Amino acid sequence: MTEYKVWAFARSAASNLPALEEQLADVMREADRRGYIIVNSCMEQKYGTEFWRPDLFAMLTAVQQGRVNAVMVQSLDRLSHDIATLYRILRFLQNYGAVLITTETNLRYELYLTGLDARLLRRHNRKPIYYVECEER
């Protein structure tokens, strides 16, 4: 069994800070329940279409430096609503061997709906990044 060093990530454009804090708390509770090591966490009050977000880049830097090997979010759209931006983030995670874990959605299905599953699989015949399944609660 792989030991996941997780960065818990939450994002919302809404100005409802308690809801954003609860989103992050839910992700962290689920990481703890699964026995993952929570290395760091962050929450952003930014639009999902923006790419230049300080907390997103802090998380990506941690992946690049090998401090974390998994990113955990409630759902794929917490990373981005923009397909091109989302693809860049997922490709980055894939390039550094990081796993993306969703807590409230089926990631394979989300990737299928966005059309990103085939693009990520085709890329250099790499292993997909989404093999950690969402577990039923």
N, C-alpha and C positions, 0 to 999 in steps of 0.2 A: 504494500500500500504506500502510495506517495504521501510524503509529508508536505502539506500545502502551507506556505507562508503567504498569508493573505493581506491584500490591501482592500479594505471595505470602502466602497464608493457610493455616494448618494448625490443626486442632482435634481433640481427642480427650478423652473423659472418663476414659479409662484412665490409671492412674498409671504408665504405661510411658513415661518421658521419652525414652529412646533411640528408641523407635518414633515418637514425635511429632517428634523432631528429624529422623529419616529421612524422614518424610512431608514436612516443610518442605523438606528438602534435595532431594527428588525434584521437588517443584514448582519450586524455583529452578533446578535443572539443566534442566528442560524449558523454562522461560522463557528461559534462556540459549541453549539449543539453537535455539529459534525466533527468536532475535535481539531479544527484547523487552528493554526497559530496566527493570531491577528498581529501583524507587524505595524500597521498604521491604518488610519482611516481619514476620510475627508468628506466634506459636503459642500456643494456649490449651488449658489443661487444664480444660475446663468441659463440662457436659452440653449436648448439642445442642438441648435444649428450652428452655434459658435464652435470654432476649433481652438482658438487661442485662449485657453482657460488655464490659469495658474495651477489650480488643484489637479486638473487632468495631467498637466505636464509634470507635476511633482510625482504623481502615480507612475507615469510612463518612465520617468527617470529612475525610480526605484526598481522597476522591471528591468530596465537597461543595465543597471548596476548589479543586478542579481540579488537584491535585498528581498524581493518578493517573487514568487513563481506563480501566483494566482491573483486575479482581480475578481472581486465578488460584488455583484449589483443585484437589485431586485429584478430588473428586466433589461433587455438590450437597449431600449430607448433611454435608459439613464445615462448611457455613454454619449449618445447623439441621436437626433432625429434625422439628420442629413445622411443619406446613404453613402455619399462620397467620403464624408468625414468618418462615419462609422467604419467603412472599409479600411481607411488609413489606420484607425486605432486597432482594429482586429488584425490587420496585416502586421502591425508593429508587435502586438502580443505574440502572434504566431512566429515571427522572426526571432524573438527572444525566448521561445519555448514556454511562454506563460499560458496558463489556463484561465479561461473566462468561466465564471460560475454564476448562474442566475438562480435566485432563490424563489421567485414566484411565477416563473414562466418556463416553458419548454424551449430551451435555447435552440435546439435543432430545428424546431418548427418556426421560430422567429427568423432564423437565418434562411430557411426555405422561403418564407413569405417575402423577405426582402430581396431574394435572389443572390444573397451573398454566399450561401453554402457552396454553390458550384464554383464561384470565383475563388474562394479560399482553397478549395480542394484542388483546383486546376493549377494553382500557383506552385510551380516547381515540384509537383507531386508530394507536397508536404502533408504531414499528418494534420488533420483538423484540430482546432483549438478547443472544441466544445464537447469533450468527452465526459465531463463531470455532469451527471444528470441531476435535474431538479428532483428532489425526493419528496414524496407525499408526506404531508404532516399529519 
